[in-house]
């Protein structure tokens, strides 16, 4: 029974922590986007792109949580449960990355509105923190698959 509990906690951490990080990051970007469109309504799509980028963490967290839940079986060993907990922690902690990504997105929205030629550069600056999320996803995937 202990393995089942650890796995369930892992699934919750994978989606819960990454959802928390994504909500903060998207909230920061959305606040900036709201300010920009007050003056330049044509920047709505740009703001939407920047606000969506921090959401990748919760998508990856959701996938890992589903994979963990798919592995939960009656009589799951403590070792298997610990692996699932580790996978959930790896994804969940990496999923907090959007907390730092949000300010980059917010700045990118303002910069792109003032100088549209910088839009692609700012999208790249905002997307780079997602490398941490991808690394957490890969490790979590490897733990579940092993």
N, C-alpha and C positions, 0 to 999 in steps of 0.2 A: 504493500500500500504506500510506503514512503516514496517509492519511485514515481508513482502516479502523482503524488502531491508536488514533488520537485519539478516534474515536467509541466504540470499545470501552472506553477509559479513562473517557470521559464517562458511559457507562451504568453502569459499576462505581461511579463516584463518586456518581452520583445515588442509587442504592439503598444503597450502603455507608455513606456519611456520614449519610444520613437514618436508616438502621437503627441506627447507632451512637448518634445523638442520641435516637432513640425508646427504645432499650434503657436508656439512662441515666435518662431522664425517667420511664419506666414503672417502673424499678427503685426509684427514690426514692419514687414514689407507692405502689408495692406494699409497700415496707417500712413506710410509715406505715399503710397499710390493715391490714397484719398485726397491728400493735400495737393498732389500734382494735378489730378484731373479737375480740381476746382478752378485751375487757371488754364489748363490745356486738356480739354475733353478728348482730343484725338490721341492722347497717350494712354487711353484705357487698356488697349491690348498689351502695350509694353508693361504697364503695371501688373496686369494679370499674369504675364509670363514670369516676371520677377517674384510675384507672390506665390506662384505655383512651384517654383524650384525647391523651396524648403519642404514641400510635401513628399518628395521622393523617399525620405527616411521612413515615414509612416507606411508607405507602400511596401518597402522592403521588410519592415517590421511585421506587417500583416502577413506577408508571404511566409516568413519564418514561423510566425505563430501558427498558421495553418499547417505547416509541415510538422511542427512539434505535436499539435493536437492529433494529426494523423498517425503519429507513432505511439500514442498513449494506448496501452493495452492493459487488460486486467492482469495482475500479477507482475507488472513491470518491475524489473530489478532496481535496486537502489543505484547501482552504477549507471544504468540506462537513464534513470531519472536525473542523475547528476549531470550526465552529458547534455540532456535537454535543457536543464537549468543553465548550464554553461553557454549553450547556444543562445538562449533567451537573453542572458546577461550581455554576451558579446554584441548581439544586435541592438539590444536596448540602450546600452551605454553609447555605442556608435551612433545610435539614432538620436542622441541629444545634440549632435553636431549642428542642426539648424538653429540652435540658440545663438551660435556665432555666425551662422550664415545669414540670418535675418538682417543684421546691420549692413552687411555687404549688399544685400538685395535692396534695402531701403536707400542706401547711397547710390546704387546703380540706377534706380528709378529717377532720382533727382538729376543725376548726371546726364542720363539719356534724354531727359526732357529739355535740359538746357543745351545739350549738344548731341543731336540725334546720331551723329557719326560715331559716337562712343558706345552705342547700344550693344554691339556684338562683344566688344571688350568687356563691358560691364556684365554681360551674361556669363562670360567665361570666368570672371572674378567671382561671381556668385555661385557658379557650378563647381568650382574647384574643391570647396569643403566636402562635397558629396563623395570624394575619394575615400574619406574616412568611413562614410556610411557603407560604401561598397565593400571596403575591407572587412568591416564587421559582418556584413551579409555573407561574404565568402567564408569566413571562419565559422559562422553559425551553420551555414549550409554543410560545410565539411564535417562538423561535429554531428549533425543529424544524420548524415549519410554514412558515417563510419561504422 
